Amino acid sequence: MTTNAITLARKLPQLHAAGVNLLNISLDTLVPEKFEQITRRKGFQNVMSAIMLACEMGYDPVKINCVVMRGMNEDEICNFVALTEKLPIEVRFIEYMPFDGNRWSDTKMLGYKEMIGIIEKKYGKLNMMGESGFLNNNDTSRTYQVPSFRGRVGFITSMTDHFCNTCNRVRVTADGNLKVCLFGNSEVSLRDRIRAGATDEELREVVAAAIRRKKAAHAGVREVKARSSPLYGQPSFRFLLSRNSKALKHVTACSYSTIISHLDDSNQVAMVDVSGKHPTKRTARAQAVVDLPDHVAAGGDEFHTAKGPVFATAIIAGTMAAKQTHTLIPFCHPLGVENCRFELRLRGAAVHIECVVTVHGKTGVEMEALTGASVAALTVIDMLKALSSNISIR
């Protein structure tokens, strides 16, 4: 099980009794203040308590996944390695990978060889485990060990030396979707099929079909290096890098098949059929940041301009947009939004916007939350643009 471990210490005894025998804990920093900055929540001590409890309960190894980002946590690499000295911990350093919305840049990415150099500068030569660091043919992590240490360190080299041809990993998300590659957006709902009464054999075929559609590398994206493009990470443009597409005007229905699930049986773009799904409570959260010049930010927590109150107007506009998402974006289902909440705060020289949308429905409300946050951010700019033209959204 992969977890952020915020509530793991409380739940681990029951999970252990239920048969969970391997843990991957996501932790990118050992500094409590930085933890709160990265995760936007408190809970660092909860995570560390869960790690210690897992060690005490006999989990061996307890795997810690750490995404290394230049300028953020590369100075903590050796601190993570120190955890492996006396505990059955395997810290797996992950090369920073581009996913939608994470503002990936190659300047932030450290290759695994650079990480090894940082470790060996302090601890000396690392012992390589297995052939080329792989203990098994299908491992995704190159494993090493500091001499005399109990635990190990590993490196997931998705960017500098990918292992796609031997990867046999599939994942089931917390909401019951099967995902065959972390780099892709495509997911298959097992939950809905189980609720509809699918047999084990039918589920096997669904899983097998998803695996057969798995691309040779990185979910069909043509070149990982292309991900340093400013367009990468922008959901609206991601298909520009899909296989066989030179530019927007050349994208065909087949190009979309590696990126989105809106395809009918004849491989034509169409709205997803949700008629067989059962309504459930669904909540999505989206965030946007409007960067302001210092003299504009000096206006205080609630701006008032000749046009009116900025934050209140942005909340109204964002709420209206969230409720009308299906009229703005093709293939979004019309949903009866039951709750749309906004929080706007001025932090330093930036307005931080959060939009949370809730419905009881047959499909998710991620696009409604994104639309609400985006329009609220645009409204902030519109209300303040007379004060400066140097305002941007991220």
Secondary structure by P-SEA (a helix, b strand, c coil): cccccccccccaaaaaaacccbbbbbbccccaaaaaaaaccccaaaaaaaaaaaaaaccccbbbbbbbbccccccaaaaaaaaaccccbbbbbbcccccccccccccccccaaaaaaaaaacccbbbbcccccccccccccccccccccccbbbbbcccccccccccbbbbbcccbbbbccccccbbbbaaaaaaacccaaaaaaaaaaaaaacccccccccccccccccccccccccccccccccccccccccccccccccccccccccccccccccccbbbbbbbbbbbbcccccccccccccccccaaaaaaaaaaaaaaaccccccccccccccbbbbbbbbcccbbbbbbbbbbbccccaaaaaaaaaaaaaaaaaaaccccccccccc
